[in-house]
Amino acid sequence: MTTLITLTILFAQGCTMLAMLFCAIRLLLGPSAQDRVLALDTLWMCGMILALVMGIRFANDVYFEMALLIALTGFVSSIALTKFLTRGEIIE
């Protein structure tokens, strides 16, 4: 890879990890449950983006499949947490 692409990938990894750190802080210190759910949503999205960037960096398809699994489980967990916060129950 060229130097510019390598530096760009490293910058994207750094920014994503910094965003994950901020989300983890909000998840631990959030004043309300809604803030914590939003931080958890953003955290799994950042994890998915980090897996995609790692897949581009190492040119390996396993990272892309891992990102797809993170997206699926993150979406389902977001729906379940939102339903729990609005109704108080998950399964009707």
N, CA, C and O of each residue as an XYZ file, in Angstrom:
368
protein
N       0.836     -1.187      0.000
C       0.000      0.000      0.000
C       0.879      1.248      0.000
O       2.027      1.234      0.446
N       0.321      2.279     -0.495
C       1.075      3.516     -0.523
C       1.095      4.154      0.858
O       0.335      3.772      1.748
N       1.957      5.108      1.015
C       2.121      5.754      2.308
C       0.879      6.544      2.706
O       0.498      6.556      3.877
N       0.253      7.198      1.744
C      -0.933      7.997      2.052
C      -2.087      7.127      2.550
O      -2.775      7.487      3.505
N      -2.294      5.991      1.904
C      -3.372      5.102      2.335
C      -3.068      4.535      3.719
O      -3.967      4.417      4.551
N      -1.819      4.188      3.968
C      -1.444      3.658      5.276
C      -1.667      4.689      6.373
O      -2.186      4.357      7.438
N      -1.284      5.923      6.126
C      -1.502      6.978      7.117
C      -2.982      7.263      7.324
O      -3.417      7.529      8.444
N      -3.748      7.207      6.253
C      -5.188      7.442      6.362
C      -5.862      6.342      7.172
O      -6.742      6.622      7.986
N      -5.459      5.102      6.955
C      -6.030      3.992      7.715
C      -5.659      4.101      9.185
O      -6.499      3.857     10.052
N      -4.421      4.461      9.480
C      -4.006      4.638     10.872
C      -4.762      5.786     11.540
O      -5.133      5.689     12.710
N      -4.990      6.863     10.805
C      -5.763      7.987     11.333
C      -7.202      7.574     11.612
O      -7.767      7.941     12.643
N      -7.802      6.807     10.692
C      -9.176      6.342     10.884
C      -9.265      5.404     12.087
O     -10.236      5.459     12.842
N      -8.272      4.553     12.269
C      -8.271      3.667     13.438
C      -8.156      4.468     14.732
O      -8.846      4.179     15.709
N      -7.296      5.457     14.735
C      -7.138      6.293     15.924
C      -8.406      7.052     16.272
O      -8.797      7.115     17.437
N      -9.049      7.629     15.266
C     -10.287      8.372     15.512
C     -11.397      7.447     16.001
O     -12.171      7.817     16.884
N     -11.475      6.258     15.434
C     -12.501      5.306     15.857
C     -12.258      4.833     17.281
O     -13.204      4.698     18.057
N     -11.022      4.582     17.629
C     -10.724      4.154     18.995
C     -10.979      5.274     19.999
O     -11.413      5.012     21.121
N     -10.715      6.516     19.608
C     -11.016      7.650     20.473
C     -12.524      7.788     20.674
O     -12.984      8.075     21.779
N     -13.290      7.584     19.604
C     -14.749      7.619     19.717
C     -15.249      6.494     20.613
O     -16.195      6.684     21.378
N     -14.621      5.321     20.525
C     -15.009      4.206     21.399
C     -14.699      4.522     22.855
O     -15.457      4.139     23.746
N     -13.613      5.204     23.104
C     -13.276      5.601     24.474
C     -14.320      6.564     25.027
O     -14.766      6.406     26.164
N     -14.714      7.558     24.236
C     -15.738      8.505     24.670
C     -17.076      7.806     24.903
O     -17.795      8.143     25.843
N     -17.413      6.837     24.055
C     -18.666      6.092     24.243
C     -18.614      5.248     25.507
O     -19.614      5.134     26.216
N     -17.465      4.658     25.795
C     -17.339      3.853     27.014
C     -17.475      4.728     28.258
O     -18.075      4.314     29.250
N     -16.921      5.925     28.204
C     -17.063      6.850     29.333
C     -18.522      7.239     29.520
O     -19.013      7.286     30.648
N     -19.218      7.518     28.422
C     -20.637      7.875     28.512
C     -21.460      6.682     28.992
O     -22.445      6.857     29.710
N     -21.063      5.471     28.602
C     -21.770      4.280     29.040
C     -21.633      4.070     30.540
O     -22.583      3.646     31.197
N     -20.468      4.362     31.080
C     -20.243      4.178     32.511
C     -20.802      5.322     33.350
O     -21.286      5.092     34.458
N     -20.741      6.542     32.845
C     -21.120      7.712     33.633
C     -22.449      8.333     33.244
O     -22.852      9.348     33.813
N     -23.136      7.732     32.276
C     -24.369      8.338     31.780
C     -25.395      8.573     32.871
O     -25.642      7.680     33.681
N     -25.998      9.750     32.911
C     -26.938     10.033     33.989
C     -28.261      9.282     33.851
O     -28.926      9.041     34.859
N     -28.655      8.911     32.661
C     -29.936      8.222     32.498
C     -29.746      6.961     31.659
O     -28.703      6.757     31.038
N     -30.764      6.133     31.657
C     -30.714      4.885     30.891
C     -30.698      5.163     29.386
O     -30.082      4.418     28.623
N     -31.364      6.216     28.966
C     -31.375      6.550     27.547
C     -29.989      6.936     27.053
O     -29.606      6.586     25.937
N     -29.234      7.656     27.878
C     -27.868      8.007     27.512
C     -26.997      6.760     27.382
O     -26.153      6.672     26.490
N     -27.206      5.818     28.263
C     -26.418      4.590     28.218
C     -26.767      3.744     27.000
O     -25.880      3.143     26.394
N     -28.040      3.688     26.633
C     -28.438      2.940     25.434
C     -27.865      3.594     24.193
O     -27.391      2.902     23.292
N     -27.901      4.907     24.132
C     -27.328      5.616     22.991
C     -25.822      5.404     22.910
O     -25.280      5.245     21.816
N     -25.138      5.400     24.051
C     -23.701      5.138     24.064
C     -23.410      3.714     23.617
O     -22.431      3.486     22.906
N     -24.226      2.761     24.010
C     -24.031      1.377     23.588
C     -24.264      1.229     22.090
O     -23.546      0.485     21.422
N     -25.264      1.932     21.557
C     -25.498      1.942     20.110
C     -24.276      2.468     19.366
O     -23.815      1.863     18.399
N     -23.773      3.574     19.818
C     -22.621      4.177     19.154
C     -21.382      3.311     19.317
O     -20.531      3.277     18.429
N     -21.272      2.617     20.432
C     -20.119      1.758     20.672
C     -20.094      0.579     19.714
O     -19.032      0.249     19.187
N     -21.227     -0.064     19.473
C     -21.185     -1.179     18.529
C     -20.996     -0.693     17.093
O     -20.406     -1.395     16.272
N     -21.488      0.490     16.795
C     -21.231      1.035     15.457
C     -19.752      1.331     15.257
O     -19.198      1.076     14.187
N     -19.120      1.868     16.285
C     -17.678      2.123     16.194
C     -16.892      0.820     16.101
O     -15.885      0.747     15.396
N     -17.353     -0.211     16.812
C     -16.707     -1.513     16.703
C     -16.817     -2.086     15.300
O     -15.874     -2.692     14.792
N     -17.968     -1.892     14.679
C     -18.157     -2.348     13.310
C     -17.249     -1.583     12.351
O     -16.646     -2.175     11.456
N     -17.153     -0.278     12.537
C     -16.282      0.533     11.681
C     -14.826      0.150     11.874
O     -14.062      0.106     10.910
N     -14.434     -0.129     13.117
C     -13.059     -0.553     13.377
C     -12.761     -1.884     12.697
O     -11.668     -2.070     12.161
N     -13.710     -2.807     12.712
C     -13.513     -4.083     12.019
C     -13.386     -3.874     10.511
O     -12.584     -4.541      9.857
N     -14.166     -2.959      9.960
C     -14.063     -2.674      8.524
C     -12.721     -2.053      8.164
O     -12.121     -2.404      7.149
N     -12.257     -1.137      8.989
C     -10.960     -0.503      8.733
C      -9.830     -1.531      8.850
O      -8.877     -1.507      8.071
N      -9.946     -2.429      9.827
C      -8.929     -3.486      9.960
C      -8.968     -4.422      8.753
O      -7.923     -4.899      8.309
N     -10.155     -4.689      8.221
C     -10.264     -5.510      7.023
C      -9.613     -4.859      5.816
O      -9.000     -5.537      4.992
N      -9.746     -3.546      5.710
C      -9.083     -2.830      4.619
C      -7.572     -2.835      4.826
O      -6.809     -3.005      3.875
N      -7.146     -2.649      6.065
C      -5.709     -2.577      6.348
C      -5.003     -3.902      6.065
O      -3.940     -3.924      5.445
N      -5.598     -5.009      6.522
C      -4.943     -6.296      6.372
C      -5.417     -7.078      5.151
O      -4.911     -8.169      4.888
N      -6.371     -6.546      4.405
C      -6.920     -7.176      3.195
C      -7.363     -8.603      3.481
O      -6.986     -9.543      2.781
N      -8.184     -8.742      4.540
C      -8.660    -10.051      4.950
C     -10.184    -10.011      5.035
O     -10.765     -9.085      5.601
N     -10.823    -11.040      4.458
C     -12.290    -11.067      4.415
C     -12.921    -11.395      5.760
O     -14.106    -11.126      5.955
N     -12.177    -11.960      6.678
C     -12.725    -12.335      7.976
C     -13.212    -11.104      8.732
O     -14.225    -11.166      9.429
N     -12.510    -10.002      8.604
C     -12.909     -8.775      9.288
C     -14.242     -8.247      8.770
O     -15.031     -7.697      9.539
N     -14.498     -8.407      7.486
C     -15.759     -7.942      6.923
C     -16.923     -8.801      7.416
O     -18.009     -8.283      7.679
N     -16.702    -10.105      7.541
C     -17.737    -10.972      8.093
C     -17.973    -10.659      9.570
O     -19.108    -10.698     10.044
N     -16.898    -10.349     10.290
C     -17.029     -9.980     11.689
C     -17.825     -8.676     11.828
O     -18.637     -8.536     12.743
N     -17.593     -7.737     10.932
C     -18.343     -6.477     10.960
C     -19.820     -6.717     10.687
O     -20.675     -6.050     11.269
N     -20.125     -7.658      9.812
C     -21.519     -7.982      9.534
C     -22.192     -8.597     10.762
O     -23.338     -8.271     11.068
N     -21.496     -9.471     11.454
C     -22.051    -10.060     12.676
C     -22.236     -9.021     13.774
O     -23.227     -9.059     14.503
N     -21.300     -8.104     13.897
C     -21.432     -7.028     14.886
C     -22.647     -6.170     14.562
O     -23.390     -5.776     15.461
N     -22.851     -5.882     13.284
C     -23.997     -5.062     12.883
C     -25.317     -5.764     13.179
O     -26.260     -5.132     13.655
N     -25.392     -7.056     12.905
C     -26.636     -7.789     13.159
C     -26.954     -7.874     14.646
O     -28.082     -7.600     15.056
N     -25.980     -8.246     15.448
C     -26.243     -8.353     16.887
C     -26.473     -6.983     17.515
O     -27.277     -6.855     18.438
N     -25.783     -5.969     17.032
C     -25.993     -4.621     17.550
C     -27.374     -4.093     17.239
O     -27.987     -3.431     18.076
N     -27.874     -4.374     16.048
C     -29.207     -3.920     15.674
C     -30.263     -4.600     16.527
O     -31.181     -3.942     17.017
N     -30.148     -5.897     16.711
C     -31.122     -6.634     17.514
C     -31.079     -6.174     18.968
O     -32.124     -6.022     19.600
N     -29.892     -5.954     19.497
C     -29.799     -5.499     20.887
C     -30.350     -4.081     21.042
O     -30.943     -3.764     22.073
N     -30.168     -3.237     20.053
C     -30.730     -1.887     20.117
C     -32.251     -1.919     20.138
O     -32.884     -1.188     20.901
N     -32.829     -2.761     19.307
C     -34.280     -2.886     19.280
C     -34.792     -3.417     20.616
O     -35.788     -2.923     21.144
N     -34.106     -4.425     21.163
C     -34.549     -5.006     22.432
C     -34.436     -3.996     23.571
O     -35.348     -3.898     24.393
N     -33.347     -3.251     23.637
C     -33.193     -2.259     24.707
C     -34.195     -1.118     24.577
O     -34.717     -0.628     25.579
N     -34.459     -0.703     23.365
C     -35.440      0.362     23.152
C     -36.835     -0.095     23.546
O     -37.588      0.646     24.178
N     -37.172     -1.318     23.170
C     -38.480     -1.848     23.545
C     -38.602     -1.995     25.054
O     -39.662     -1.737     25.623
N     -37.520     -2.410     25.701
C     -37.542     -2.544     27.153
C     -37.717     -1.187     27.836
O     -38.451     -1.077     28.818
N     -37.049     -0.158     27.323
C     -37.156      1.164     27.944
C     -38.526      1.800     27.738
O     -39.008      2.535     28.600
N     -39.157      1.520     26.591
C     -40.446      2.155     26.343
C     -41.606      1.399     26.992
O     -42.544      2.018     27.494
N     -41.546      0.052     26.984
C     -42.686     -0.729     27.483
C     -42.412     -1.435     28.809
O     -43.351     -1.794     29.518
N     -41.169     -1.634     29.146
C     -40.845     -2.345     30.375
C     -40.754     -3.844     30.229
O     -40.469     -4.547     31.199
N     -40.993     -4.348     29.019
C     -40.882     -5.788     28.764
C     -40.365     -5.989     27.348
O     -40.554     -5.134     26.483
N     -39.719     -7.108     27.119
C     -39.158     -7.370     25.795
C     -40.048     -8.313     25.023
O     -40.369     -8.056     23.863
N     -40.453     -9.406     25.654
C     -41.281    -10.417     24.986
C     -42.734    -10.208     25.421
O     -43.041    -10.121     26.610
N     -43.594    -10.131     24.444
C     -45.009     -9.906     24.737
C     -45.754    -11.223     24.815
O     -46.961    -11.236     25.055
